[in-house]
Amino acid sequence: MCGIVGYIGNKNTSEILVDGLKELEYRGYDSAGIAILQDDKIEVFKALGKIKNLATKVDDSKFKIQNSKFSIGIGHTRWATHGKPTELNAHPHLGEYSYVVHNGIIENYKELKEELQNAGHKFVSQTDTEVIVHLFEFYFNQNNDADLSFAQTIKRLEGAYSILLITKSQKDKIFFMKHGSPMAIAKGKNDDEIFFASSDAPLIGYASDVVYLEDGVSGVATSSSLTFSTDVSWTTLPDSKQFAQKDGYRFFMEKEIYEQSDVITDSMMGRITDEEIIFDEIDSNIINGINEIKICACGTSYHAGLTASYLFERLTKVRCSIEIASEFRYKEPLLNKDTLFIVISQSGETADTLEALKMAKDAGLKTIVVCNVDNSSMTRVADTTILTRAGIEKGVASTKAFSTQTVILWMMALAFAKQKNVISQEKLKSEIKTLREIPNSLKVEDSIHEKCRRLSKRYLHGHGFFFIGRDVFFPLALEGALKLKEISYLHAEGYPAGEMKHGPIALADPELFTIALMPQHLHYDKIKSNVEELSARDSTICAISPLDFDLADDFIKTKPANHYMLEFFEMLIVLQIFSMEITVRLGNDVDMPRNLAKSVTVE
């Protein structure tokens, strides 16, 4: 996810901005930039790659801010959503006399851009962000009032955004707005300094008091004043930078579990309306002539792909198969040009998946990569890239990668179904309505987390776990078992619930723990019967369901929902937290489990 910093004061502004961006590196980025306004001159520096590349550019320019000189500045680390990672697309974005940095996505940027181009404004980037600065100048050229122009600008924006804007027309001010993306403002230890950042980390050491903006709050800052559009509450900054990077959570994995609700919103933003799914990245004819969809991935991404295989066949009426990338390469696969080949990878660098993609490409298949990192190896090979926009994952055990991949693939299935005219408009609108409810399903309820924490102490022994589910809840069971294995080092297996009686039930006894996924809206009676068979053989049952189940030894009650996929995502949260809390009790490293790496870039 992108990061923002800003500064008003009389110290070395470029140094403060660059240091602040370094503190935001943990959020993930592909480019960075700063803009500094001093007197009537704006200096801008941008660089691809690491912050050190930006720092080198600033140093090589010999640009310096004298301590006695007042200046203001804004900075940004970009995670590409619209437009490739290039210096031209890096922030800050400029108009004729103003600059802006922005986190989030402007959903209506195309309409605004067309309107501004018709009014004579020239655009130089591929980003949605650039419309903000042009819209501000469009209004300022009419009314010559910067405060009014900024208010008019933010009123026109749709989507999620945190914004810092500076302009030569008001060279002592930073205009700000927060809506859907985080922003904090801090008062410096000296009275004439103001700091802005996307999280606590860049502020620690410079300030002691901070306000975390709520959605809809805007305002303007000078060296001597802060004006907010509504009342705000100040609080004390934490002392630890790492604690700040974790946003107060104990572990990065915990933070990433909790932020899934927000990143899912980012994944869908600009791609969903009330009546259709829109992927600008995908050629509208891509599904034409396709008789099979083949998905290829490893690990957690494989589980997302397996989930998607149910949804593709159910919605698009196209045969869909799923391949483990590390096996696919050696089976001498039959690849036909009427097959759409989809690979999934959080990093875009997974070696086995990359080689499978190259095989499909060489065979002349249409290829798509669902990925979280633009300009990665897979994005350079595949015909089409769909970015999940999950932001960086620091916990080795993937959490938000799985949820964003699953949502993106579900949306693709709906888009293809519409293109093939195999879904009614009523059904499509109903599915879209459900998609919009997913962020709420992914919000972690305090009661659920506490229940998982209390139950975790009962699951630290035994000879193993069975995670069982049916339909899309089978791949979810696989993912739940994988999470537990990865971080707790306890043996766990995921099974289709109906397969238990075909051998695995022989293991059932009180020391075998069964985690049963029992959704109300998908084969509930079938899986209930499977769980009853295990209970009759004395397996310890932990049931996860919105419906009470008398035979459960332990029960985690989820919220009622009107669609099985909403149940899917709420149960995902339960499984992730349950595994984490067991791991905490065992004393293992939650974020860095033994023997594992975040990206498997070798065979």
C-alpha positions as CSV (number, residue, x, y, z in Angstrom):
1,M,0.0,0.0,0.0
2,C,1.2,3.5,-0.8
3,G,2.7,5.8,1.9
4,I,2.5,9.5,2.4
5,V,4.7,12.0,4.4
6,G,4.5,15.7,4.7
7,Y,6.4,18.5,6.6
8,I,6.1,22.2,7.4
9,G,9.0,23.7,9.2
10,N,12.5,25.2,9.1
11,K,14.6,22.1,9.2
12,N,16.1,20.1,6.3
13,T,12.8,19.2,4.6
14,S,14.3,16.9,2.0
15,E,16.0,14.9,4.7
16,I,12.9,14.6,6.9
17,L,10.8,13.5,3.9
18,V,13.2,10.9,2.7
19,D,13.7,9.6,6.3
20,G,10.0,9.5,6.7
21,L,9.5,7.4,3.5
22,K,12.2,5.0,4.7
23,E,10.0,4.4,7.7
24,L,7.1,3.5,5.4
25,E,9.1,0.9,3.3
26,Y,7.4,-1.9,5.2
27,R,4.1,-1.0,3.4
28,G,5.5,-1.9,0.0
29,Y,6.2,0.3,-3.0
30,D,7.7,0.4,-6.4
31,S,8.7,4.1,-6.7
32,A,9.0,7.2,-4.6
33,G,9.1,10.9,-4.8
34,I,9.2,14.2,-2.9
35,A,8.2,17.8,-3.7
36,I,9.6,20.8,-1.7
37,L,8.2,24.3,-1.9
38,Q,10.4,27.1,-0.6
39,D,9.7,30.7,-1.5
40,D,8.4,30.6,-5.0
41,K,10.3,27.5,-6.2
42,I,9.2,23.9,-6.1
43,E,11.9,21.2,-6.3
44,V,10.8,17.7,-7.3
45,F,12.7,14.4,-7.1
46,K,11.4,11.0,-8.2
47,A,13.0,7.5,-8.5
48,L,12.0,3.9,-9.3
49,G,12.8,1.2,-6.9
50,K,14.2,1.7,-3.4
51,I,14.2,4.8,-1.3
52,K,18.0,4.9,-1.5
53,N,17.6,5.6,-5.2
54,L,15.6,8.7,-4.4
55,A,18.0,9.7,-1.6
56,T,20.9,9.5,-4.1
57,K,19.1,11.8,-6.6
58,V,18.5,14.4,-3.8
59,D,22.1,14.2,-2.7
60,D,23.5,14.4,-6.3
61,S,21.4,17.5,-7.0
62,K,23.2,19.3,-4.2
63,F,19.8,20.6,-3.2
64,K,19.7,21.8,0.4
65,I,17.2,23.5,2.6
66,Q,18.9,26.0,5.0
67,N,17.8,25.5,8.6
68,S,16.9,29.2,8.8
69,K,14.6,29.0,5.7
70,F,10.9,28.0,6.1
71,S,9.8,25.4,3.6
72,I,7.0,22.8,3.1
73,G,7.2,19.4,1.5
74,I,5.3,16.3,0.6
75,G,6.5,12.8,-0.2
76,H,5.1,9.4,-1.4
77,T,5.9,5.8,-1.9
78,R,3.8,4.3,-4.7
79,W,2.3,0.9,-5.1
80,A,1.1,0.9,-8.7
81,T,-2.6,0.5,-9.4
82,H,-3.2,2.7,-12.5
83,G,-0.2,2.8,-14.8
84,K,3.1,1.0,-14.7
85,P,5.9,1.8,-12.2
86,T,7.6,4.6,-14.0
87,E,9.0,8.0,-12.8
88,L,6.3,9.7,-14.8
89,N,3.7,7.8,-12.9
90,A,5.4,8.3,-9.5
91,H,4.1,10.9,-7.1
92,P,4.0,13.8,-6.5
93,H,1.9,14.7,-9.5
94,L,2.0,18.2,-10.9
95,G,-0.2,20.8,-12.5
96,E,1.1,24.2,-13.6
97,Y,1.8,25.5,-10.1
98,S,0.6,22.7,-7.7
99,Y,1.6,19.3,-6.6
100,V,-0.3,16.4,-4.9
101,V,0.4,13.0,-3.3
102,H,-2.5,10.5,-2.9
103,N,-3.1,7.1,-1.4
104,G,-6.2,5.2,-2.6
105,I,-8.1,5.1,-5.8
106,I,-10.2,7.7,-7.5
107,E,-13.0,5.7,-9.0
108,N,-14.4,8.4,-11.2
109,Y,-11.1,9.6,-12.5
110,K,-11.9,8.7,-16.2
111,E,-14.9,11.0,-16.2
112,L,-13.0,13.8,-14.5
113,K,-10.0,13.4,-16.8
114,E,-12.2,13.7,-19.9
115,E,-13.9,16.8,-18.5
116,L,-10.5,18.4,-17.7
117,Q,-9.0,17.5,-21.0
118,N,-12.0,19.1,-22.7
119,A,-11.2,22.2,-20.7
120,G,-7.6,22.3,-22.0
121,H,-5.7,20.5,-19.2
122,K,-2.8,18.3,-20.4
123,F,-2.1,15.0,-18.6
124,V,1.3,13.4,-18.6
125,S,0.8,10.2,-16.5
126,Q,-1.4,7.1,-16.6
127,T,-2.5,7.5,-13.0
128,D,-5.9,8.4,-11.5
129,T,-4.1,10.7,-9.0
130,E,-3.2,13.4,-11.6
131,V,-6.9,14.4,-12.0
132,I,-6.8,15.8,-8.4
133,V,-4.2,18.5,-9.1
134,H,-5.7,19.5,-12.4
135,L,-9.2,19.7,-10.8
136,F,-7.8,21.9,-8.1
137,E,-6.2,24.2,-10.6
138,F,-9.3,24.2,-12.7
139,Y,-11.3,25.6,-9.8
140,F,-8.5,28.0,-8.7
141,N,-8.3,29.5,-12.1
142,Q,-12.0,30.4,-11.8
143,N,-12.2,31.7,-8.2
144,N,-8.6,32.5,-7.1
145,D,-9.3,31.0,-3.7
146,A,-7.2,28.0,-2.8
147,D,-9.3,26.9,0.2
148,L,-12.5,27.0,-1.8
149,S,-10.9,25.3,-4.7
150,F,-9.6,22.4,-2.5
151,A,-13.1,22.0,-1.0
152,Q,-14.6,21.9,-4.5
153,T,-12.1,19.4,-5.6
154,I,-12.6,16.8,-2.8
155,K,-16.3,17.2,-3.2
156,R,-16.0,15.8,-6.8
157,L,-13.8,12.8,-5.9
158,E,-15.3,9.3,-5.6
159,G,-13.4,6.4,-4.1
160,A,-10.8,6.1,-1.3
161,Y,-8.2,8.8,-0.8
162,S,-5.8,10.5,1.5
163,I,-4.4,13.6,-0.1
164,L,-1.7,16.2,0.6
165,L,-1.6,19.2,-1.8
166,I,0.7,22.1,-2.0
167,T,0.5,25.1,-4.4
168,K,2.6,28.2,-5.2
169,S,-0.6,30.2,-4.9
170,Q,-0.6,29.5,-1.1
171,K,3.1,28.7,-0.5
172,D,2.8,28.4,3.3
173,K,0.0,25.8,3.3
174,I,-0.5,22.1,3.0
175,F,-4.1,21.1,2.2
176,F,-5.1,17.6,3.4
177,M,-8.1,15.2,3.2
178,K,-8.7,11.7,4.5
179,H,-11.3,9.4,3.2
180,G,-10.7,5.6,3.3
181,S,-6.9,5.6,3.5
182,P,-5.0,6.3,6.7
183,M,-3.5,9.6,7.6
184,A,-2.0,11.0,10.8
185,I,-1.0,14.6,11.6
186,A,1.5,15.4,14.4
187,K,2.7,18.6,16.0
188,G,6.4,18.9,16.2
189,K,8.3,19.3,19.4
190,N,8.9,22.8,18.3
191,D,5.8,24.9,17.9
192,D,6.5,25.8,14.3
193,E,6.6,22.3,12.8
194,I,3.8,20.0,11.5
195,F,4.3,16.4,10.3
196,F,2.0,14.2,8.1
197,A,2.3,10.4,7.6
198,S,0.3,7.4,6.7
199,S,1.3,5.7,9.9
200,D,3.0,6.4,13.2
201,A,6.5,5.3,12.3
202,P,7.8,8.5,10.5
203,L,6.5,10.7,13.3
204,I,8.3,9.0,16.2
205,G,11.2,11.0,17.4
206,Y,9.9,14.2,15.9
207,A,6.6,14.7,17.7
208,S,4.8,13.5,20.8
209,D,1.2,14.3,20.0
210,V,-0.8,13.0,17.0
211,V,-4.3,13.0,15.6
212,Y,-5.5,10.1,13.5
213,L,-7.9,11.5,11.0
214,E,-11.3,9.9,10.6
215,D,-12.9,9.5,7.2
216,G,-14.3,12.8,5.8
217,V,-11.9,15.1,7.7
218,S,-10.1,17.7,5.7
219,G,-8.2,20.9,6.5
220,V,-5.2,23.1,6.0
221,A,-1.9,23.4,7.9
222,T,0.6,26.2,8.2
223,S,3.6,26.4,10.5
224,S,1.5,28.2,13.1
225,S,-1.9,26.7,12.7
226,L,-4.0,23.6,12.0
227,T,-7.6,23.9,10.8
228,F,-9.8,20.8,10.6
229,S,-13.2,20.5,9.1
230,T,-14.5,18.9,12.3
231,D,-13.4,18.3,15.9
232,V,-10.5,15.9,16.3
233,S,-8.9,14.1,19.2
234,W,-5.2,14.2,20.0
235,T,-3.3,11.3,21.5
236,T,0.2,10.4,22.5
237,L,2.5,8.7,20.0
238,P,3.9,5.2,20.8
239,D,7.6,5.0,21.6
240,S,8.5,2.0,19.4
241,K,8.9,2.4,15.6
242,Q,8.3,-1.3,15.1
243,F,5.2,-1.1,17.2
244,A,4.1,1.7,15.0
245,Q,4.7,-0.3,11.9
246,K,2.5,-2.9,13.3
247,D,-0.2,-0.3,14.0
248,G,-0.3,-1.5,17.6
249,Y,-0.8,-5.2,16.8
250,R,1.4,-7.8,18.4
251,F,2.5,-9.3,15.1
252,F,2.5,-8.4,11.4
253,M,0.3,-11.4,10.8
254,E,-2.3,-10.1,13.2
255,K,-2.2,-6.7,11.6
256,E,-2.6,-8.2,8.2
257,I,-5.6,-10.4,9.3
258,Y,-7.3,-7.3,10.6
259,E,-6.6,-5.1,7.6
260,Q,-8.2,-7.6,5.1
261,S,-11.5,-5.7,5.3
262,D,-9.7,-2.6,4.0
263,V,-7.5,-4.2,1.3
264,I,-10.6,-6.1,-0.1
265,T,-12.1,-2.6,-0.6
266,D,-9.0,-1.5,-2.4
267,S,-9.1,-4.7,-4.6
268,M,-12.6,-4.0,-5.7
269,M,-12.4,-0.2,-6.1
270,G,-12.8,1.0,-9.6
271,R,-13.7,-2.5,-10.7
272,I,-17.3,-2.8,-9.5
273,T,-20.5,-0.9,-10.1
274,D,-24.0,-1.8,-9.0
275,E,-24.6,-3.6,-12.3
276,E,-21.2,-4.8,-13.7
277,I,-17.7,-5.9,-13.1
278,I,-15.1,-3.8,-14.9
279,F,-11.5,-4.9,-15.5
280,D,-9.8,-2.3,-17.7
281,E,-6.8,-4.6,-17.8
282,I,-8.7,-7.4,-19.5
283,D,-9.5,-7.5,-23.3
284,S,-13.2,-7.8,-23.5
285,N,-12.7,-10.6,-26.1
286,I,-10.4,-12.7,-24.0
287,I,-13.0,-15.3,-23.2
288,N,-14.1,-15.7,-26.9
289,G,-13.2,-19.1,-28.3
290,I,-12.1,-20.4,-24.8
291,N,-13.3,-23.9,-23.9
292,E,-11.3,-24.4,-20.8
293,I,-9.8,-22.3,-18.0
294,K,-6.6,-23.8,-16.4
295,I,-5.4,-22.3,-13.1
296,C,-1.9,-22.9,-11.9
297,A,-0.3,-21.9,-8.5
298,C,1.5,-23.0,-5.4
299,G,0.6,-23.0,-1.7
300,T,-1.9,-20.5,-0.5
301,S,-2.4,-19.2,-4.1
302,Y,-3.2,-22.8,-5.1
303,H,-6.0,-22.8,-2.5
304,A,-7.4,-19.5,-3.9
305,G,-7.2,-21.1,-7.4
306,L,-9.1,-24.2,-6.2
307,T,-11.8,-22.0,-4.7
308,A,-12.0,-20.2,-8.0
309,S,-12.3,-23.4,-10.0
310,Y,-15.7,-24.0,-8.4
311,L,-16.8,-20.4,-9.1
312,F,-15.6,-20.4,-12.7
313,E,-17.5,-23.5,-13.6
314,R,-20.6,-22.5,-11.6
315,L,-20.8,-19.0,-13.1
316,T,-19.1,-19.0,-16.5
317,K,-20.1,-22.6,-17.5
318,V,-16.6,-23.2,-18.8
319,R,-14.6,-26.2,-17.8
320,C,-12.0,-25.3,-15.2
321,S,-9.0,-27.3,-13.9
322,I,-6.5,-26.4,-11.2
323,E,-2.8,-27.4,-11.3
324,I,-0.1,-27.4,-8.7
325,A,2.7,-25.5,-10.5
326,S,5.5,-27.6,-9.1
327,E,3.9,-30.8,-10.6
328,F,2.5,-29.2,-13.7
329,R,5.9,-28.6,-15.2
330,Y,6.8,-32.3,-15.2
331,K,3.6,-34.0,-16.4
332,E,4.1,-33.2,-20.1
333,P,0.8,-31.3,-20.0
334,L,-1.5,-31.0,-23.0
335,L,-1.9,-27.3,-23.7
336,N,-4.5,-26.3,-26.3
337,K,-4.9,-22.8,-27.6
338,D,-8.6,-22.8,-26.6
339,T,-7.5,-22.8,-23.0
340,L,-7.2,-19.6,-20.9
341,F,-4.2,-20.0,-18.6
342,I,-4.3,-18.2,-15.2
343,V,-1.4,-18.1,-12.8
344,I,-1.7,-16.8,-9.2
345,S,1.2,-15.5,-7.1
346,Q,1.5,-13.0,-4.3
347,S,5.0,-12.0,-5.3
348,G,5.0,-12.7,-9.0
349,E,8.3,-14.4,-8.6
350,T,7.4,-18.0,-7.5
351,A,9.8,-20.1,-9.6
352,D,7.5,-23.1,-10.4
353,T,4.6,-20.9,-11.2
354,L,6.7,-18.6,-13.4
355,E,8.0,-21.6,-15.4
356,A,4.5,-22.9,-15.9
357,L,3.4,-19.5,-17.2
358,K,6.3,-19.6,-19.7
359,M,5.3,-23.0,-20.9
360,A,1.7,-21.8,-21.5
361,K,3.0,-18.7,-23.2
362,D,5.3,-20.7,-25.5
363,A,2.3,-22.9,-26.4
364,G,0.4,-19.9,-27.6
365,L,-2.2,-19.8,-24.8
366,K,-3.9,-16.6,-23.6
367,T,-2.3,-15.9,-20.2
368,I,-3.4,-13.9,-17.1
369,V,-1.4,-13.4,-13.9
370,V,-3.2,-12.5,-10.7
371,C,-0.5,-10.9,-8.6
372,N,0.3,-8.4,-5.9
373,V,3.5,-6.9,-7.3
374,D,3.6,-4.9,-10.5
375,N,6.7,-5.2,-12.7
376,S,7.4,-8.6,-11.2
377,S,8.7,-11.4,-13.5
378,M,5.2,-12.9,-14.1
379,T,3.7,-9.5,-15.0
380,R,6.3,-9.1,-17.7
381,V,5.6,-12.5,-19.2
382,A,1.8,-12.8,-19.0
383,D,-0.5,-11.2,-21.6
384,T,-2.6,-9.6,-18.8
385,T,-1.9,-8.6,-15.2
386,I,-4.6,-8.2,-12.6
387,L,-3.2,-6.6,-9.4
388,T,-4.7,-7.6,-6.1
389,R,-3.7,-4.4,-4.4
390,A,-3.2,-6.1,-1.1
391,G,-0.1,-4.1,-0.1
392,I,3.0,-5.7,1.3
393,E,2.7,-8.8,3.5
394,K,5.4,-9.1,6.1
395,G,4.1,-12.2,7.8
396,V,5.4,-15.2,6.1
397,A,2.1,-17.0,6.4
398,S,-0.2,-15.4,3.8
399,T,-3.5,-14.0,5.0
400,K,-4.6,-11.0,2.9
401,A,-3.0,-12.5,-0.2
402,F,-5.5,-15.3,-0.1
403,S,-8.6,-13.2,0.5
404,T,-7.7,-10.7,-2.2
405,Q,-6.8,-13.4,-4.7
406,T,-10.1,-15.1,-4.1
407,V,-12.2,-12.0,-4.5
408,I,-10.4,-11.0,-7.7
409,L,-10.9,-14.5,-9.2
410,W,-14.6,-14.4,-8.2
411,M,-15.0,-11.0,-9.9
412,M,-13.2,-12.4,-13.0
413,A,-15.7,-15.3,-13.1
414,L,-18.6,-12.8,-13.0
415,A,-17.0,-10.6,-15.7
416,F,-16.5,-13.7,-18.0
417,A,-20.0,-14.9,-17.3
418,K,-21.4,-11.5,-18.4
419,Q,-19.2,-11.6,-21.5
420,K,-20.4,-15.0,-22.4
421,N,-24.0,-14.0,-21.7
422,V,-24.6,-17.0,-19.3
423,I,-25.6,-15.0,-16.3
424,S,-28.8,-13.0,-15.9
425,Q,-28.6,-9.3,-15.0
426,E,-30.6,-10.1,-11.9
427,K,-28.1,-12.8,-10.8
428,L,-25.1,-10.5,-11.6
429,K,-26.6,-7.7,-9.5
430,S,-27.2,-10.1,-6.7
431,E,-23.6,-11.3,-6.8
432,I,-22.2,-7.8,-6.9
433,K,-24.3,-6.9,-3.9
434,T,-22.8,-9.8,-2.1
435,L,-19.3,-8.7,-3.1
436,R,-19.9,-5.3,-1.6
437,E,-20.7,-7.0,1.7
438,I,-17.4,-8.9,1.9
439,P,-15.5,-6.1,3.8
440,N,-18.0,-6.4,6.6
441,S,-17.6,-10.2,6.7
442,L,-13.8,-9.7,7.0
443,K,-14.0,-7.3,10.0
444,V,-12.8,-9.1,13.1
445,E,-15.3,-9.1,15.9
446,D,-13.7,-8.8,19.3
447,S,-15.9,-11.7,20.5
448,I,-14.6,-14.0,17.8
449,H,-11.0,-13.2,18.5
450,E,-11.5,-13.7,22.2
451,K,-13.3,-17.0,21.6
452,C,-10.4,-18.3,19.5
453,R,-7.9,-17.1,22.1
454,R,-9.7,-19.0,24.9
455,L,-10.2,-22.2,22.9
456,S,-6.6,-22.2,21.7
457,K,-5.3,-23.6,25.0
458,R,-7.3,-26.9,24.4
459,Y,-5.6,-27.6,21.0
460,L,-1.9,-27.8,21.9
461,H,-1.5,-31.6,21.9
462,G,-3.1,-34.6,20.2
463,H,-1.9,-36.4,17.1
464,G,-3.3,-34.1,14.5
465,F,-6.0,-32.0,13.0
466,F,-8.6,-32.6,10.3
467,F,-10.0,-29.5,8.7
468,I,-13.0,-30.5,6.7
469,G,-15.4,-28.8,4.3
470,R,-17.4,-29.2,1.1
471,D,-17.5,-27.3,-2.1
472,V,-15.5,-24.1,-1.8
473,F,-15.1,-24.8,1.9
474,F,-12.9,-27.7,1.0
475,P,-10.1,-25.4,-0.3
476,L,-10.8,-23.2,2.7
477,A,-10.2,-26.3,4.9
478,L,-6.9,-26.8,3.0
479,E,-5.9,-23.2,3.7
480,G,-6.9,-23.5,7.4
481,A,-4.7,-26.6,7.8
482,L,-1.8,-25.0,6.0
483,K,-1.9,-21.9,8.2
484,L,-1.8,-24.1,11.3
485,K,1.1,-26.2,9.9
486,E,3.1,-23.2,8.8
487,I,3.2,-21.4,12.1
488,S,2.3,-23.8,14.9
489,Y,4.3,-26.8,13.6
490,L,1.3,-29.1,14.5
491,H,0.3,-31.7,11.9
492,A,-2.9,-30.8,10.1
493,E,-4.7,-31.9,7.0
494,G,-7.5,-30.5,4.9
495,Y,-10.1,-32.9,3.5
496,P,-13.3,-32.8,1.5
497,A,-15.7,-33.8,4.2
498,G,-17.3,-36.6,2.2
499,E,-13.9,-38.3,1.8
500,M,-13.4,-39.0,5.5
501,K,-15.2,-42.3,5.3
502,H,-12.9,-43.4,2.5
503,G,-9.9,-44.0,4.8
504,P,-9.1,-41.0,7.1
505,I,-11.9,-41.8,9.6
506,A,-9.7,-44.7,10.8
507,L,-7.7,-42.1,12.6
508,A,-10.6,-40.8,14.6
509,D,-10.3,-40.8,18.4
510,P,-10.4,-38.2,21.2
511,E,-6.8,-37.0,20.3
512,L,-7.8,-36.2,16.7
513,F,-9.2,-32.7,16.5
514,T,-11.7,-32.0,13.7
515,I,-12.2,-28.4,12.6
516,A,-15.6,-28.5,10.8
517,L,-16.6,-25.7,8.4
518,M,-20.4,-25.9,8.4
519,P,-22.0,-23.1,6.3
520,Q,-25.7,-22.6,6.4
521,H,-26.1,-22.0,2.7
522,L,-24.0,-24.7,1.1
523,H,-24.5,-28.5,1.8
524,Y,-25.1,-28.0,5.5
525,D,-27.0,-31.3,5.9
526,K,-24.3,-33.2,4.1
527,I,-21.4,-31.9,6.1
528,K,-23.5,-32.3,9.3
529,S,-23.8,-36.0,8.5
530,N,-20.0,-36.2,8.0
531,V,-19.3,-34.5,11.3
532,E,-21.7,-36.8,13.1
533,E,-19.8,-39.8,11.8
534,L,-16.6,-38.4,13.3
535,S,-18.2,-37.5,16.6
536,A,-19.6,-41.1,16.9
537,R,-16.0,-42.3,16.7
538,D,-15.0,-39.9,19.5
539,S,-13.1,-37.3,17.5
540,T,-12.9,-33.9,19.3
541,I,-15.1,-31.6,17.2
542,C,-14.7,-27.8,16.9
543,A,-17.5,-26.6,14.7
544,I,-17.6,-23.2,12.9
545,S,-21.1,-22.3,11.8
546,P,-23.9,-19.8,12.2
547,L,-26.2,-22.7,13.2
548,D,-26.0,-24.3,16.6
549,F,-24.6,-27.9,16.5
550,D,-25.2,-30.0,19.6
551,L,-22.5,-32.6,18.9
552,A,-19.7,-30.0,18.9
553,D,-17.2,-30.2,21.8
554,D,-16.3,-26.6,21.0
555,F,-18.3,-24.2,18.9
556,I,-17.5,-20.9,17.2
557,K,-20.6,-19.1,16.1
558,T,-20.4,-17.0,13.0
559,K,-22.8,-14.3,11.9
560,P,-25.9,-15.3,9.8
561,A,-25.3,-14.4,6.1
562,N,-27.4,-14.7,3.0
563,H,-24.7,-16.1,0.7
564,Y,-22.2,-18.9,1.2
565,M,-19.2,-16.7,0.1
566,L,-19.9,-14.3,3.0
567,E,-19.8,-17.3,5.3
568,F,-16.5,-18.3,3.5
569,F,-14.7,-15.1,4.3
570,E,-15.9,-14.9,7.9
571,M,-14.7,-18.5,8.5
572,L,-11.4,-17.6,6.9
573,I,-10.9,-14.9,9.6
574,V,-11.7,-17.5,12.3
575,L,-9.2,-20.0,10.9
576,Q,-6.4,-17.5,10.6
577,I,-6.9,-16.2,14.2
578,F,-7.3,-19.7,15.6
579,S,-4.0,-20.8,14.1
580,M,-2.3,-17.6,15.3
581,E,-3.5,-17.9,18.9
582,I,-2.5,-21.6,19.1
583,T,1.0,-20.5,17.8
584,V,1.2,-17.8,20.5
585,R,0.5,-20.3,23.2
586,L,3.2,-22.6,21.9
587,G,5.7,-19.8,21.9
588,N,6.6,-19.9,18.2
589,D,7.5,-17.0,16.0
590,V,4.2,-16.0,14.4
591,D,5.7,-13.8,11.7
592,M,8.8,-15.8,10.8
593,P,8.1,-19.5,11.1
594,R,11.1,-21.9,10.8
595,N,12.2,-23.2,7.4
596,L,10.0,-20.9,5.4
597,A,10.5,-17.9,3.2
598,K,8.0,-15.4,2.0
599,S,8.7,-16.0,-1.7
600,V,9.9,-19.3,-3.1
601,T,12.1,-18.1,-6.0
602,V,14.0,-21.4,-6.5
603,E,12.8,-24.8,-7.4
